Amino acid sequence: MGKGQRSQPMYSNEIIEAPQEAGKLASSGVFQTVPASSSSLLGHNDIEYGSVAVSAPAETKVQTAPKELPHEKPHEVQDIPFFTLMTTYMSFLLLVVLAHFEDFFGKIFMPKQYVQVRVQNGYAPMVSDFESMWSRHVYARMRDCFNRPIGGVAGGHVELIDRVTHDYNKSFQFTGKLQNVLNLASYNYLGFAQSEGPCADKVEEAMREHGIAQASSRIETGCSKLLVETEEMVARFMGTEAAIIVSMGYATNSLTMPSLVSKGCLIISDELNHSSLIAGSRLSGAVIRVFRHNDTRDLEKQLRRSISQGQPRTHRPWKKIMVVVEGLYSMEGEFCNLHKLIEMRNKYKFYLFVDEAHSIGALGKRGRGICDHFNVDPREIDILMGTFTKSFGAAGGYIAGSKALIDHLRVNSYAAVYSEAMSVPVLAQVSSSMRMIMGEDREHALEGQQRLDQLALNSKYFAKGLRKLGFMILGDPGSPIVPLLLFNPAKMPAFSRECLKRNIAVVVVSYPATPIIAGRVRFCISASHTREDLDYALEQISDIGDLLMLKFHKDVINQDTKKLK
């Protein structure tokens, strides 16, 4: 599962403590068990856009925002036509009924096709028929829309390797042809996914000097000079004391969180957090509670209940409380309510973990992520996590924070102790692209800022164009992720195939990665897209919207246009 996807059954029931009715808040002494400094995280038992000058992160005061209402669902989602909702539910129900019907008679009349889901020689099937029903009967119908092989760099345009199927997506055969398509599917936000240019040249130079990899974990012989220099640059870029680099983005979350919290601690997580955060929370052994997406009132309610009641059964104070959110939610294109979260952190003394996988490099006037976007001092956040997969055209991730925190992770995090050190080509790509964003590459001092400005303009232009056409889209203004709601499961493969006919590559997402009624296509905008690319995409998407009847707000927009005239 990719970084942009999440599992719908968010947390297993055995480790969630369901909130109970709250009593009165405990005395202020309860809050003192969770210090504000990130240094006590060390032990498990410790109680619009424009051109700006590129410079190192300066100290900024947190702008105290007024008390806000909970983050409500966008107006578009609240206005879903009743007929659309009913047909969506009925479509999924029909799929499930037909799947059970086909399995029942298939086991009788075509037993050889169901060998893998039957008991064989006393061995239980590795995957039962019910567990695999969704992939066999739903995913299989649209399998041609996923895992499309590419034959080149995933830039603004990409070469797709053409393939055909003659057995209803059970197998594919390559035709030997390539299809050049407009790429609205990759997370290449700043356009650094290139095979030529200054970054590619730096990568080649680094490989000639340092080789390909260290063939070791960083705690043994994998801590190279290039790795240390890149970590120092990441810390400088983020405006924190230190940073640690992990070779895999998913593992940056899943293998780091168990070294921060453990049994006797509490994690309060946004319900739409990525699956890597969920995996890390489960591995930690901490109690997990979930609050409604971006709803700070619900979060505060969870905090007051948890602090007043303490741990289950013993009612002792929590050793630590950590709130986990994302800076930019990849399926919704929405920002977290950072000002309110920091205000609550200072009030309730919890640790704040912000996943910036999609926001770092893509948001803010200087590309410093969600803190830059909201003009917040990054030192107000205890743990800043991000990946290099998106905006930097590389791989892996990082954790940034206080020096004491990072020193602890270097010897306690599974990712630092057991996984391989980041390879030389990836390190060179990260450092060269980050230098360009920071304006430290003298030969290309302005190119990084130009990419940031272009991404901001492209994101706003494309989202505004879709709204004008009458589509239901999600996301906050300025987000490079623009989800367009499709709802009906049959419209998802239809939309993807129609786009491919028009030489456009897109990603469609359905349940269980999204709510069952909120199937969508997720457009990823890049600085490498030209205005002509976006105009062509809007024109073709408009035609597809008419064909599949996706313009749910068309009548409203036409009425508004008549009023203006």
Buried (B, 14 or more C-beta within 10 A) or exposed (E): EBBBBBEEEBBEEEBBBEBEEBEEEBEEEBBEBBBBEBBBBBEBEBBEBEEEEBEEBEEBEBEEEEEEEBBEEBEBBEEBEEEBEEBBBEBBEEBBEEBBEBBEEEBEEEEEEBEEBEEEEEEEBEEEBEEBBBEBBBBEBBBBBEEBEBEEBBBBBBBBBBBEEEEEBEEBEEEEEBBEBBBBBBBBBBBBBBEEBBBBEBBEEBBEEBEEBBEEBBBEEBBBEBBEEBBEBBBBBBBBBBBBBBBBBBBBBBBBBBBBBBEBBBBBBBBBBBBBBBBBBBBBBBBBBBBBBBBBBBBBBBBBBBBBBBBEEEEEBBBBBBBBBBBBBBBBBBBBBBBBBBBBBBEBBBBBBBBBBBBBBBBBBBBBBBBBBBBBBBBBBBBBBBBBBBBBBBBBBBBBBBBBBBBBBBEBBBBBBEBBBBBBBBBBBBBBBBBBBBBBBEEBBEBBBBBBBBBBBBBBBBBEBBBEBBBBBBBBEBBBBBBBBBBBBBBBBBBBBBBBEBBBBBBBBBBEBBBBBBBBBBBBBBBBBEEEBBEBBBEBBBEBBEEBEBBBBBEEBEEEEEEEE
